[in-house]
């Protein structure tokens, strides 16, 4: 039985925009992989594991309604995993239902942004129709980092399993997906900025409206349990860069009061960061 997740509706006015957390449900992850070098007696106090060392991992996407466009950041795991992967991860494939609950249809999405191209971040980019991968969001322009696509094509021993070509290659061939070579503004108030560590080309998605800032920081800080500088994932290809880019992020996000969105936290999808008396990073959730 797959883990369950019944998130309340997380919707927030944000300047002239409206932000909504959407969920593709949860999936099972190995706790040791999610927390890397951190000893289990420490991390399981924050995210308890089952008898097989698995933890329930969230799949949070962000819907941005600007008043002119509907923008979707990340599309979860989707429903295209192979039999073995589906048996391991037991995904719930709930994003389309979550969109329906939020009052948005796939054809109403104007822009889709993938922070990177690991299968748990772009799975609903496409669906299989008569054996062919077609866009789930037919009217959307898709964006993803070019460096991610290049690495995916290399099929390296270390991370080939993280990529599923049907999530992006059909969109690139058709011209519906644009590959980003550098930091840029995608549409007014929405930009992408490189934050290496998890992968070399991974991007954070910045949202700015009415003097407020938010950031979908993706797998640089996947959950609130990863706020500490050295609490990274075993999946991070460049762990020292993860630490340096967390520092870089905190230098801006804390004093400027950015809203931080956590891609894999099953309980706290977003919040505002701060420092306690011991100078430890804290988070205050918001509804």
N, C-alpha and C positions, 0 to 999 in steps of 0.2 A: 504494500500500500504506500502510495506517494505521500509525502508530508503535505499538510493542508495549510492554507493561508487565507484568511478572510480579512483583508485590509479594510478599514473604514475608508470613506472617500476623503482623500487628501486633496483639497482644492484651495487655492490661495490667490487673492487679488495681488498683483505685483506690478506697481506702477500702472501703465496703460494695458498691461498684459494680464492674463490669467494662467496660472500654472496648476496642472493636475498630475498627480502620480497615477500611472497605470501599472498593472501588474500582469506578468505572464505566469503568475503563481510562484511556486518554489521548486527546487530540485535538490537532490542529495549530492553533497560534496564530501570528500574525505577531509576530516578536520585537520590532519597533518599537512595536507596540500594547501589548504586555505591559510594556515598560519605558519608554514615554513619552519624556521628554526626555533620558534617559540615553544617551550615545553608544554605538553598537554595539561599538566596540573594547573598551569596558568590560564591557557586559553579556554579550557572548558568551563571555567567559572563565568565566562562571558557568553559562550555559546555552547551549551551542553551537547555532547555527542551520544548517539545510540550505541547499542552493543557491538555494532560493526564500525565504530569510529566515524560515523557519518553525521554531518550537521545539516540542518535545513537552511538552504541558501535562497535569498530572495532574488527576484528578477524585476527590478523597478525601471520602468520607462517614464519619460517625462513628456507630457503634452503641453505645448505652449500655444495658447490662443492669443494672437496679437490684435485681433479685431479685423485684420485684413487677411491673415494666413493662419493655417493650422499646421504646427510643426511638431513632429514626433522624434524624440531623441531615444535611440535604441529600440530594438524590436524583440528582445528576449531570445529564448531557445527555439520557439516555433514547434513544428511538428514533422520535421524531416530527418530526425536522427535515425541512424541505422538500428537494427534490432539489438545489437550488443550495447551500444551507447544508451539506447532508451531503457534497457534493463538496468544499467548502472545508475543513470541519473534520475530516472522516473519523472520526467518533466510533466507539467500539467497543461501546458498549451492554453493558457487562459487570456492571452492578450486581447484577442478579438472580443471576448465576452466583457473584459474590463473596459474596452472602448465603448461597447454598446451601453454599459452602465453609466459611462460618462457622457453619453449623448453625442458620440462622434462615430461616423462611418468611415471605413477604409477609403472610399472614394472622395472623402472630404479632406484628406490629408494632402497638403501642398508640398511639404518638405519632410524628408526623412534623413536623419543624421546618425551615422554610426561612429562612435568614438574609436573603435577598432573593429577588426573583422573576425574575432573569435566567435565560435558558433553560438555562444550564449549571449551575444550582443546583437546579432543580426539575423536570427533564425526566421523571423516573420517578414523579412524583406521580400521573400517570395513564397509561393505555395505551389504544389505540384498539381497540374491540371492535365489530364490525359498523358501522364508521363513526362510532361515538360514543366520546368520551373518558370512561372510567370509572376509578375509583380503583384504583391498583396495590395499595394497602394497604387492603383493604375494611373492616377493623375499627379503623382508626387515626383519631384526631383529628388534624387538620392545623392548623399555626399558621404565620403569616407576617405581616410588618409591613403595617399598613393603608396607610401612606404609599407603599409599593411598588406596591400594587394601584391606588391613585389615579393614580400616575404612568404605570403601564402603560396605563390607560384613556385617558390624554391623547394617547397616540401622538405624542409629540414628535419633531421632526425629528432631534434629536441621538441619541435612544436607543430609538426605537420598535422597531428591529430586535432589541433585546435581549430582547423579551418575546414569548411565545407563549401566547395566551389559554387554549388547551386544557390548559395545565399547571396552571391554578388556577381559572378561572371556573366550570367544572362543579362543583368542590368547594365554592366559595362559594355557588353557587345551591342546592346540596343541603343546605347547612348543615354539611357535614363539615369545612370549613376555617373557623377563627376568625381574624379579623384583629386584630392587636395594635396598640393605639393608644399604648402607653407601655411603659417597662421593667416587667417583671413576672416573678413566679415561675410557671412553667407547671405544674410538678409538684414535689414535694419534692426539692430538690437540683439542679433544672434551672431556669435562668432565662434571660431574653432581655434584652439591654441595648443601647441604641442607640449605634453607633459610626459617625458620618457620615464622608463623604469619598469613598468609591467611589460611593455614592448618599447621598441625604439621610436615608433611612429605614432603611438597612441595620442589622441587629442582629447582635451577637456572642452566641453561646450559651455560658452559663457552667455548669460542672458542679462540684458541691461534695459531697464525702463523706468522712467520717472525717478531717476536718482538712486534706484535700487539695483543690486547686482546679485546674481545667482550663478552657481557653477555646478554642472554635472561632471564631477571629477573622475568618474568611471573607476577603473581598477587601480588607480593610484592610492585611493582610500576606499576600498570596496564596501566596508561596513564600519559602524561606529566602534567596533572592537579593534580596528586597525588605525586608530588615531595616533597612537604612540609612534614615534619616528621609526623605531626598529621592528615594529609589528607589521611585517610584510607577508606576502604570499609566497609559497614555494613555486608558484607559477611565474613569479617575476623573473624576467630574463636578465635584468640589470638592477639587482637589489640595492647597490650603492647609489645608483641614480634615483631609485625610488625615494631613498632617504633625503637626498639633496632637493628633489622636487617637492617633497612634502614641506620642507623648510621654506622653499620658495612660495609655495601656496599659502602657508600659514602667515608669512610676512605680509601678505595682502589681505587674505580672507578674514583674519581676526580683527585687525584694526578698522577695516572698511565694512565689517559686518555683512559679509556675503552669506547668502543662503546656500548651504552645501547639500547636494543631492547624492545619496549613497546608492550605488547600483545594486548591491547584493545584500543589503541589510533586510532581514525578513520582518523587522518590527519598527524600525525607525528609518523611513525613507529619506527624510531631510531634517535639517536643523541648522542652528547658528552656533559657530564655534567660539570658544573662549578659553581663558586660562584660570585655573584655580590658584589657591594660595601657594601650592607647591609647584606652580608653573607647569602643571600638567594640562594637556588639551582636554577640554570638556565640550559637550554638545548639549544644547537645549532644543528639544524637538518643538515642532509647531504644527498646528492643525490647519 
